[in-house]
Amino acid sequence: MIRFNDVSKVYQIGGNEVRALDHATMHIAQGEFVSIIGPSGSGKSTLMNIIGCLDVADEGEYLLDGQEIEQYSEKDLARIRNHKIGFIFQNFNLIGKMTAEENVELPMIYQRIPKSERKDRVKEALTRVELWDRRHHKPTELSGGQQQRVAIARAIATKPSLFLADEPTGNLDSKTGAEIMDLFHELHEAGNTIVLITHDNEVAQQAPRSIRIRDGHVKEVDPCSFNL
């Protein structure tokens, strides 16, 4: 599904060259649950943005579903972001003036899904994350864990084949974080591909496979000797 061949991304900051990705090579197969772990400034966000078609590499090759990303049109990339990838962020990215129900429905309006189907999907997604009874609540009326569940429901409702999660437990206490990880395991068991970006060893170890990123370099982590 995802393949990087010698991918590099370079930023110029105050006259200095920063290689956020430095000849990164990796692959993630369809149906895998993979964690990408690294400290702050290691290149995790850049890697996520390129995987999610939010940014492009300066060098190397990124293949998505066997096709080089350069071969996709802007229209194709927009469709991939809207239909194929379910984004889940550390800060939830919910719209404060909207209820949980409305936040989950919004991406499907952009997808031009008929209203009756949107309503069915919203109910299914919020029920799945055990928040249907809170559907009329706005983000400020929900706990951090509940807000993250709404964000996951929003991703679920669009029926993506890839969930791309950036520090999804970063702002949560350990108990709530464990509950969110349980949801990711359920999604994986249902056949979804999960790519989870984290700086937390304990979170990373829950994925069957882990990739470490440091100073723009990526390396497989041996699960038998997980030591970062």
TORKOL-4160 file (C-alpha; in steps of 0.2 Angstrom, whole numbers, padded with zeros to 4 digits, m for minus):
228
<pt num="1" X="0000" Y="0000" Z="0000"/>
<pt num="2" X="0014" Y="0012" Z="0005"/>
<pt num="3" X="0032" Y="0012" Z="m0001"/>
<pt num="4" X="0046" Y="0024" Z="0001"/>
<pt num="5" X="0061" Y="0022" Z="m0009"/>
<pt num="6" X="0076" Y="0034" Z="m0004"/>
<pt num="7" X="0064" Y="0048" Z="0001"/>
<pt num="8" X="0071" Y="0065" Z="0007"/>
<pt num="9" X="0064" Y="0081" Z="0012"/>
<pt num="10" X="0075" Y="0096" Z="0015"/>
<pt num="11" X="0070" Y="0113" Z="0024"/>
<pt num="12" X="0080" Y="0129" Z="0024"/>
<pt num="13" X="0079" Y="0137" Z="0041"/>
<pt num="14" X="0089" Y="0153" Z="0044"/>
<pt num="15" X="0102" Y="0148" Z="0031"/>
<pt num="16" X="0104" Y="0130" Z="0038"/>
<pt num="17" X="0099" Y="0115" Z="0029"/>
<pt num="18" X="0088" Y="0103" Z="0039"/>
<pt num="19" X="0085" Y="0085" Z="0032"/>
<pt num="20" X="0068" Y="0081" Z="0040"/>
<pt num="21" X="0069" Y="0065" Z="0030"/>
<pt num="22" X="0086" Y="0058" Z="0024"/>
<pt num="23" X="0084" Y="0044" Z="0011"/>
<pt num="24" X="0070" Y="0035" Z="0020"/>
<pt num="25" X="0066" Y="0018" Z="0013"/>
<pt num="26" X="0051" Y="0008" Z="0021"/>
<pt num="27" X="0035" Y="m0001" Z="0016"/>
<pt num="28" X="0018" Y="m0004" Z="0024"/>
<pt num="29" X="0007" Y="m0017" Z="0017"/>
<pt num="30" X="m0012" Y="m0016" Z="0016"/>
<pt num="31" X="m0020" Y="m0022" Z="0033"/>
<pt num="32" X="m0005" Y="m0019" Z="0044"/>
<pt num="33" X="m0004" Y="m0010" Z="0060"/>
<pt num="34" X="0012" Y="0000" Z="0061"/>
<pt num="35" X="0018" Y="0012" Z="0073"/>
<pt num="36" X="0031" Y="0025" Z="0069"/>
<pt num="37" X="0041" Y="0031" Z="0084"/>
<pt num="38" X="0053" Y="0045" Z="0087"/>
<pt num="39" X="0057" Y="0060" Z="0097"/>
<pt num="40" X="0052" Y="0078" Z="0094"/>
<pt num="41" X="0060" Y="0084" Z="0079"/>
<pt num="42" X="0065" Y="0067" Z="0072"/>
<pt num="43" X="0055" Y="0069" Z="0056"/>
<pt num="44" X="0038" Y="0061" Z="0061"/>
<pt num="45" X="0027" Y="0075" Z="0056"/>
<pt num="46" X="0035" Y="0076" Z="0039"/>
<pt num="47" X="0034" Y="0058" Z="0036"/>
<pt num="48" X="0015" Y="0058" Z="0041"/>
<pt num="49" X="0012" Y="0073" Z="0029"/>
<pt num="50" X="0020" Y="0064" Z="0014"/>
<pt num="51" X="0011" Y="0048" Z="0018"/>
<pt num="52" X="m0006" Y="0058" Z="0019"/>
<pt num="53" X="m0002" Y="0067" Z="0003"/>
<pt num="54" X="m0002" Y="0084" Z="0012"/>
<pt num="55" X="0016" Y="0087" Z="0007"/>
<pt num="56" X="0028" Y="0080" Z="m0006"/>
<pt num="57" X="0046" Y="0074" Z="m0005"/>
<pt num="58" X="0061" Y="0083" Z="m0013"/>
<pt num="59" X="0069" Y="0067" Z="m0018"/>
<pt num="60" X="0065" Y="0049" Z="m0020"/>
<pt num="61" X="0050" Y="0039" Z="m0024"/>
<pt num="62" X="0033" Y="0037" Z="m0015"/>
<pt num="63" X="0022" Y="0024" Z="m0021"/>
<pt num="64" X="0004" Y="0023" Z="m0015"/>
<pt num="65" X="m0006" Y="0007" Z="m0020"/>
<pt num="66" X="0008" Y="0003" Z="m0032"/>
<pt num="67" X="0008" Y="0020" Z="m0041"/>
<pt num="68" X="0020" Y="0034" Z="m0040"/>
<pt num="69" X="0013" Y="0049" Z="m0031"/>
<pt num="70" X="0019" Y="0061" Z="m0045"/>
<pt num="71" X="0007" Y="0051" Z="m0057"/>
<pt num="72" X="m0008" Y="0056" Z="m0047"/>
<pt num="73" X="m0017" Y="0072" Z="m0052"/>
<pt num="74" X="m0022" Y="0086" Z="m0039"/>
<pt num="75" X="m0040" Y="0080" Z="m0041"/>
<pt num="76" X="m0034" Y="0062" Z="m0037"/>
<pt num="77" X="m0024" Y="0068" Z="m0022"/>
<pt num="78" X="m0039" Y="0077" Z="m0015"/>
<pt num="79" X="m0050" Y="0061" Z="m0018"/>
<pt num="80" X="m0037" Y="0051" Z="m0008"/>
<pt num="81" X="m0036" Y="0063" Z="0006"/>
<pt num="82" X="m0055" Y="0064" Z="0007"/>
<pt num="83" X="m0060" Y="0046" Z="0004"/>
<pt num="84" X="m0045" Y="0034" Z="0007"/>
<pt num="85" X="m0036" Y="0042" Z="0022"/>
<pt num="86" X="m0044" Y="0044" Z="0039"/>
<pt num="87" X="m0034" Y="0058" Z="0048"/>
<pt num="88" X="m0034" Y="0057" Z="0067"/>
<pt num="89" X="m0024" Y="0071" Z="0076"/>
<pt num="90" X="m0017" Y="0074" Z="0094"/>
<pt num="91" X="m0027" Y="0090" Z="0096"/>
<pt num="92" X="m0043" Y="0082" Z="0089"/>
<pt num="93" X="m0047" Y="0096" Z="0076"/>
<pt num="94" X="m0065" Y="0097" Z="0080"/>
<pt num="95" X="m0075" Y="0112" Z="0076"/>
<pt num="96" X="m0081" Y="0120" Z="0092"/>
<pt num="97" X="m0097" Y="0127" Z="0087"/>
<pt num="98" X="m0103" Y="0110" Z="0080"/>
<pt num="99" X="m0110" Y="0095" Z="0090"/>
<pt num="100" X="m0102" Y="0078" Z="0090"/>
<pt num="101" X="m0115" Y="0073" Z="0077"/>
<pt num="102" X="m0111" Y="0088" Z="0066"/>
<pt num="103" X="m0092" Y="0086" Z="0067"/>
<pt num="104" X="m0093" Y="0068" Z="0062"/>
<pt num="105" X="m0105" Y="0072" Z="0047"/>
<pt num="106" X="m0095" Y="0086" Z="0040"/>
<pt num="107" X="m0082" Y="0077" Z="0030"/>
<pt num="108" X="m0096" Y="0067" Z="0022"/>
<pt num="109" X="m0105" Y="0083" Z="0016"/>
<pt num="110" X="m0089" Y="0087" Z="0006"/>
<pt num="111" X="m0089" Y="0069" Z="m0001"/>
<pt num="112" X="m0107" Y="0073" Z="m0007"/>
<pt num="113" X="m0114" Y="0058" Z="0002"/>
<pt num="114" X="m0133" Y="0058" Z="0002"/>
<pt num="115" X="m0141" Y="0065" Z="0018"/>
<pt num="116" X="m0150" Y="0049" Z="0023"/>
<pt num="117" X="m0133" Y="0039" Z="0021"/>
<pt num="118" X="m0124" Y="0052" Z="0031"/>
<pt num="119" X="m0136" Y="0050" Z="0046"/>
<pt num="120" X="m0134" Y="0031" Z="0046"/>
<pt num="121" X="m0115" Y="0032" Z="0045"/>
<pt num="122" X="m0115" Y="0045" Z="0059"/>
<pt num="123" X="m0125" Y="0034" Z="0071"/>
<pt num="124" X="m0115" Y="0019" Z="0066"/>
<pt num="125" X="m0098" Y="0028" Z="0070"/>
<pt num="126" X="m0103" Y="0036" Z="0086"/>
<pt num="127" X="m0111" Y="0020" Z="0092"/>
<pt num="128" X="m0095" Y="0011" Z="0088"/>
<pt num="129" X="m0085" Y="0023" Z="0099"/>
<pt num="130" X="m0099" Y="0023" Z="0113"/>
<pt num="131" X="m0104" Y="0041" Z="0111"/>
<pt num="132" X="m0121" Y="0041" Z="0102"/>
<pt num="133" X="m0129" Y="0047" Z="0118"/>
<pt num="134" X="m0117" Y="0062" Z="0118"/>
<pt num="135" X="m0121" Y="0066" Z="0100"/>
<pt num="136" X="m0129" Y="0083" Z="0104"/>
<pt num="137" X="m0114" Y="0089" Z="0114"/>
<pt num="138" X="m0101" Y="0101" Z="0108"/>
<pt num="139" X="m0082" Y="0098" Z="0111"/>
<pt num="140" X="m0081" Y="0110" Z="0126"/>
<pt num="141" X="m0094" Y="0099" Z="0134"/>
<pt num="142" X="m0084" Y="0083" Z="0131"/>
<pt num="143" X="m0068" Y="0076" Z="0140"/>
<pt num="144" X="m0052" Y="0075" Z="0130"/>
<pt num="145" X="m0055" Y="0056" Z="0128"/>
<pt num="146" X="m0072" Y="0059" Z="0122"/>
<pt num="147" X="m0066" Y="0072" Z="0110"/>
<pt num="148" X="m0053" Y="0060" Z="0103"/>
<pt num="149" X="m0067" Y="0047" Z="0101"/>
<pt num="150" X="m0077" Y="0059" Z="0091"/>
<pt num="151" X="m0062" Y="0062" Z="0080"/>
<pt num="152" X="m0060" Y="0043" Z="0077"/>
<pt num="153" X="m0079" Y="0042" Z="0073"/>
<pt num="154" X="m0077" Y="0056" Z="0061"/>
<pt num="155" X="m0063" Y="0046" Z="0052"/>
<pt num="156" X="m0073" Y="0029" Z="0053"/>
<pt num="157" X="m0088" Y="0037" Z="0045"/>
<pt num="158" X="m0079" Y="0041" Z="0029"/>
<pt num="159" X="m0075" Y="0022" Z="0028"/>
<pt num="160" X="m0056" Y="0025" Z="0024"/>
<pt num="161" X="m0044" Y="0010" Z="0020"/>
<pt num="162" X="m0030" Y="0019" Z="0029"/>
<pt num="163" X="m0031" Y="0027" Z="0047"/>
<pt num="164" X="m0016" Y="0039" Z="0049"/>
<pt num="165" X="m0015" Y="0044" Z="0067"/>
<pt num="166" X="m0003" Y="0058" Z="0074"/>
<pt num="167" X="0000" Y="0056" Z="0093"/>
<pt num="168" X="m0018" Y="0051" Z="0096"/>
<pt num="169" X="m0015" Y="0048" Z="0114"/>
<pt num="170" X="m0003" Y="0062" Z="0117"/>
<pt num="171" X="m0015" Y="0074" Z="0126"/>
<pt num="172" X="m0024" Y="0060" Z="0136"/>
<pt num="173" X="m0021" Y="0052" Z="0153"/>
<pt num="174" X="m0015" Y="0034" Z="0153"/>
<pt num="175" X="m0032" Y="0026" Z="0156"/>
<pt num="176" X="m0040" Y="0035" Z="0142"/>
<pt num="177" X="m0026" Y="0033" Z="0131"/>
<pt num="178" X="m0027" Y="0014" Z="0133"/>
<pt num="179" X="m0046" Y="0015" Z="0129"/>
<pt num="180" X="m0041" Y="0024" Z="0113"/>
<pt num="181" X="m0028" Y="0011" Z="0108"/>
<pt num="182" X="m0042" Y="m0003" Z="0111"/>
<pt num="183" X="m0052" Y="0006" Z="0097"/>
<pt num="184" X="m0037" Y="0006" Z="0085"/>
<pt num="185" X="m0035" Y="m0013" Z="0089"/>
<pt num="186" X="m0053" Y="m0015" Z="0084"/>
<pt num="187" X="m0051" Y="m0006" Z="0068"/>
<pt num="188" X="m0036" Y="m0016" Z="0064"/>
<pt num="189" X="m0045" Y="m0032" Z="0067"/>
<pt num="190" X="m0059" Y="m0026" Z="0056"/>
<pt num="191" X="m0046" Y="m0026" Z="0042"/>
<pt num="192" X="m0041" Y="m0008" Z="0041"/>
<pt num="193" X="m0023" Y="m0002" Z="0039"/>
<pt num="194" X="m0017" Y="0009" Z="0054"/>
<pt num="195" X="m0001" Y="0020" Z="0054"/>
<pt num="196" X="0001" Y="0027" Z="0071"/>
<pt num="197" X="0014" Y="0041" Z="0074"/>
<pt num="198" X="0020" Y="0042" Z="0092"/>
<pt num="199" X="0035" Y="0047" Z="0104"/>
<pt num="200" X="0029" Y="0035" Z="0117"/>
<pt num="201" X="0037" Y="0018" Z="0118"/>
<pt num="202" X="0023" Y="0010" Z="0127"/>
<pt num="203" X="0010" Y="0015" Z="0114"/>
<pt num="204" X="0022" Y="0010" Z="0099"/>
<pt num="205" X="0025" Y="m0007" Z="0107"/>
<pt num="206" X="0006" Y="m0011" Z="0105"/>
<pt num="207" X="0008" Y="m0011" Z="0086"/>
<pt num="208" X="0013" Y="m0028" Z="0078"/>
<pt num="209" X="0027" Y="m0019" Z="0069"/>
<pt num="210" X="0036" Y="m0003" Z="0073"/>
<pt num="211" X="0047" Y="0009" Z="0063"/>
<pt num="212" X="0059" Y="0021" Z="0072"/>
<pt num="213" X="0063" Y="0038" Z="0065"/>
<pt num="214" X="0078" Y="0048" Z="0071"/>
<pt num="215" X="0086" Y="0063" Z="0062"/>
<pt num="216" X="0076" Y="0059" Z="0046"/>
<pt num="217" X="0082" Y="0041" Z="0046"/>
<pt num="218" X="0070" Y="0026" Z="0047"/>
<pt num="219" X="0074" Y="0009" Z="0054"/>
<pt num="220" X="0064" Y="m0006" Z="0058"/>
<pt num="221" X="0062" Y="m0010" Z="0077"/>
<pt num="222" X="0065" Y="m0027" Z="0083"/>
<pt num="223" X="0050" Y="m0031" Z="0093"/>
<pt num="224" X="0060" Y="m0044" Z="0104"/>
<pt num="225" X="0072" Y="m0030" Z="0110"/>
<pt num="226" X="0061" Y="m0014" Z="0109"/>
<pt num="227" X="0074" Y="m0001" Z="0115"/>
<pt num="228" X="0073" Y="0017" Z="0109"/>
